[in-house]
Amino acid sequence: MTDYAGTFSIGSVQLPGRVILGPMAGVSDLPFRLLCHEQGAALVCMEMVSAKAICYHNRGTEELMQTIPEEGKVSLQLFSHEPEFLAQALDMIADRPFDLLDINMGCPVPKIVNNGEGSALMKNPKLIEELVRAAVSHCSRPVTVKIRKGFDDDHVNAVECALAAQEGGASAVAVHGRTRTQMYSGRADWDIIEQVAAALRIPVIGNGDVTDGPSAKRMLDETGCDAVMVARGAQGNPWVFREIEAYLKTGQEIERPHRAEIIRMIRKHAQLQRKFKGEHRGIREMRGHISWYFSGFPGAAKLRKKVNELNSFEELEAMLSEEFPYA
């Protein structure tokens, strides 16, 4: 049996494990990254940031790039289709504390794709190489790239795009086994991850349909990838990282968190949101997280309705105390 315990390296950066929190806009912010790191994520990825927005000193980018030592190894993800702006942005943030730089080439959101960024870059492998080369030339940290299976079923070119990234100097490539047109629907194609892993000299990170220990180990075994990335599977479920790590070490599934532990996590998450986001924005953004935490609870629909009506952290605490008095 292959031993997946122990450290894993991307370029010069050594990670304590092989399970990574993927970047998610509106989800993988500082509070959530802290919780996932505490639960065993070997690397946490920030929400994606526009390179051009950095160049133009957009105020919103500062908060998106905020990081603290307590979240462990962290990857900053930028998106751009212009090598010159990517290079300029990296020069401007050279002194910021992050361990890896990732270039997003997989985002399927229309406003990103229509601007020639995200997964639209997979239409132009030559540009992928140019972007990576520009990043490597202007960044002292290892550069990674996140791609998809392809833009659509008629253009499945993950291997070609991954090779272009490698040629440009990338230290690792993450592959989501869905096309852009699939968005997040259907099943992820792990065969394409296997093809990329077989073609590259650098580490490959598999992404798509990893939700627990057994699925993580299957992906590692079946594709030959070097690490797994968990994104949507971590929503409302930061424990997924400790569960996967335990399974990779022992081959045994550990007990899922009981209801009281989930409620405690909601309270802790809310405290972090309040600390880093403030009262108004913090509770507004917390609503979505709480709805994910309640997934599978009896009466979840009713609970979510109450959550969507919350306007303060005091109201949240009152609701939790009323619904879960023994938690």
N, C-alpha and C positions, 0 to 999 in steps of 0.2 A: 504494500500500500504506500502510495506517495505521501511523504511527510510535508504538510503545508504549514506546520508550526514554525515559529521563529521569524527572523527578520526578512525583509524584502527591500531591495534597493532600486531606486530610479535615479540613474546618474550618480551623483555624489551624495544623494540623500538616502539615508537608511531609515526604513520604516519598521515599526515593531510588529507588523503583521501584514496580511494580504487582503484585508477587507477595507474598502474605501467608501466614504460618503460622497456620492455624486453631487455635482452642482445643480441646484434647482432654484429658478427665479422665484422669489417670494417665499422660499422655504428654508434654504440652507444659509440663513443669516447667523449672526454671532451667537445668539442664545441657543439656537438649535444645534449649531456645531459644537458648542460646549457640552451639551447633553450627549451627543453622539460620541464625542471623544471620551467622555467619562465611561460610556458603555463599551468602549473597546475599538472604535474606529481608528485604524492606523493612520489615516490621512483624511482630513476634511476639506471639502472644496467650497469656496465662496460662490455666491451668486455671480453670474457673469456681468462684466462691466465693459462699457463701450470705450475703446481706445480713443476715439475721437472726442468723447465726452471728457476724458482726462485732459486731453490737449487743450480743450476749451474751458477748462476749470469749472465744469458743471458741479454744482454744489452737492447733488445727490450721490456722486461717485465717492465722496469722502466717507460717508457712512458705510457704503457697500464694501469698501476696502478695509474697514476697521477690523483689527485682529488683536488678540491678546495672547500671551504665552500659555495661559491655561488651556487653550484649545489644541495644544500639541502641534504636530506637523500640519501645515495648511497650504493649500494651493490657491493661487489667485488666478481667476479665469477672465481673460479678455476676449472680446470679439471685434473683428475688423476685416475688411476686404482690401485695405490699403496698406502695403508694407511700410510706407513712409510715416503714416500716422501711428502704426503699431510701434515702430522704432522710437518715435518721438515720445509716445506715452511711456514707454519703458524707461527712457532716459529720465523722465520727470518723476517716476516712482521708484527709482533705483534704491533709495534709502529706506523704503517701506519694509516692514517685517513680514516676509512670506518665504516659504521654502521652495515652492515649485511654481512655475508659470504654465498655465494651460491655455491653449487657443481653442475657442469653441468653433467647431466645424460641423456641429450636429443639430443645433437648435432648429426645430421645425416651424416655429411661430411665423405667420405670414409677414408681419412687419419687419422681421429680421431677414427672412428669406428674400423678400421683395427688394431689399436694399443690397442684395448680393452677398449677404453675410450668413453665418450659421451654416446650415446644411447646403445652402446654395453654392458654397465653395467646392463641394464635391463634384460640381460640373467642370471644374478647372483644376486638375491636379498640379499643373505647372504653377498656378498661383499659390496653391498650398505650399509647395516647396519654397517659393519666394517669401511667403509670410513667415514660415518657420525659420528660414535662413536669416531674415531680418531680426526676428525675435532673439535667436541664438547670439547674434552679433551685438545685441543691445541689452542682454540680460545675463547676470552672473549666476543665475540659478538654472537648474535643468528645465528644459522646455518640453512640454507634452502636448498632445493633440487629442481632441475628442471628436470622433466621426461616427457616422451611421453605416448601415449596410450599403446604402446608396441613396440616390435621390428618389428613385421609384423602381418598380420591378423591372423596367426596361433598361435601367442604368445602375446595375449592381457593380460598383467599382471600389469597394472598400479596400481591397488588396492594393490596387493601383494608387489610391489616395494615401494609404498607410506607407507604401514604399516611397512616395513623394515626400511625406513628412520625415521619414527616416533619412532620405537623401539630404534634406534641408538641415539635418542635425538634431532632430527630436530625440529625446531620451526615452520616451515611451509613447504608446498610442492606446487610447481607450476606444473600444468599438461597441456601439449599441446595435444589437442585432435586429433592428427594424429600419425600414426606409423612411425617408421624410414624409412620403404620402401616407404611410401607416400612422404617423404621429406616435401614439402610445397604444394603439389598438392591435388586436391579434397577438400571435405568439412571436417572441423573439427568435430569430434564426441563429442558432448557435453554430451552425456549419460555417457561416461566414467568419465568425470569430476564430474558429479552428483554422480556416484558410489564411487569415491574417497572421495568426500565431506561427504558422508553418513558414510563412514567407519572410518574416522580419528577424533581424538580429537583436533588436531592442525588445524590452518587455512589452507585453500586450495585456491590457486590462479588459476583461469581459464585462459587459453590461446588458441587462435585460432579463427580467423574470427571475432574478435571484431574490428570494423572499425569506429564506431560512437556511439552516445549516445544511440539510441534505441537498437543496438546490444549488447552494454555493459549491459544495464538493463535486456535484455532478458537472457543473460548468468547468471547474478546474480539471477534472478527470477527462471529460469528453472533448474539450477544445484545446487543451494544452496551454491555455492562457496562464499568465503568471500571478494574477490577482483578480479579484472581483470587485465591481463597483455596485453599490446599492443606492438607489435614488428613491423612487416612489415607495419601495418596500420599507423605507424608514419613516415615512410620514405617520406620525402618531405612534411610532414604534422604534424609538432609539435603542431598545433592548435587542433588536435584531443583530447588532454587532457583537454583543457578548454571546448571543446564542450561536452565531456562525463560528466565532473563534473557539468556543467550547467544543463544537462539533468537529471542527478541523483538527483539534488536539486529541479528542477522545473517541470520536465516532459515536458519541451519545448525545441525544437531544436533552437539553435541560428544560426545566419547568418554565412555562410561560408566566409572565408577571400576573399576580392576582389583582383583583379589582382595587384593593387598598393601595397597592404599589402604583397602579396607574393613576389613581387620584393624587398620590403624593408627587408623582412626576408632573402632573398638570400644574400643581401648586408651585413646584420648583420652576417649571418653564415660565409660568406667569410672573414669578418674581424676577426672573432674568429679563423678560420682555419689559417689565416696568422699569427696571434699572437702566437698560440700554436704549429703550424706545420712548420712554415717558408714558404718562397715563393714557392720553387719548389714542395715540397711534398704537401703543402697546396692546391695549385691550382689543382694538379693531383687528390687528394682525393675529392676535391670539385666538380669535374665534375659529378660524380655519383649522388651527392645530388641535383645538379641543374637539372639534367634530371628528377629526381623524382618531384621536385617542378613544373616543366613544364607539368607534366601529366595532360591531359585534356585541355591544352591550344590549341587554333587554330594554326595549323602549327607546332605542337609539334615535329614531326619528323625532320623538317627543323631546328628547334631550337636546338634539341639534336645534330645534325650534327655539328652545330657551336660550341656548348659547348665542344664537343670532340676534337676540334681543338685549344682550349684555352691553352696558355702556361704561362700566367701571370695574376695576379689580375688586372693589367691595361687593358689587353685585355678583361677581363670579364666586367669591368666597361664600356668600350667602347661599347661592345655588348649590354649590358643592356640599355645604354643611346640611342643607335640607335634603338633598337627594341621596347623600352617602354619609349619614350621621356617624357611622362606625369606622369610616376610612381614616 
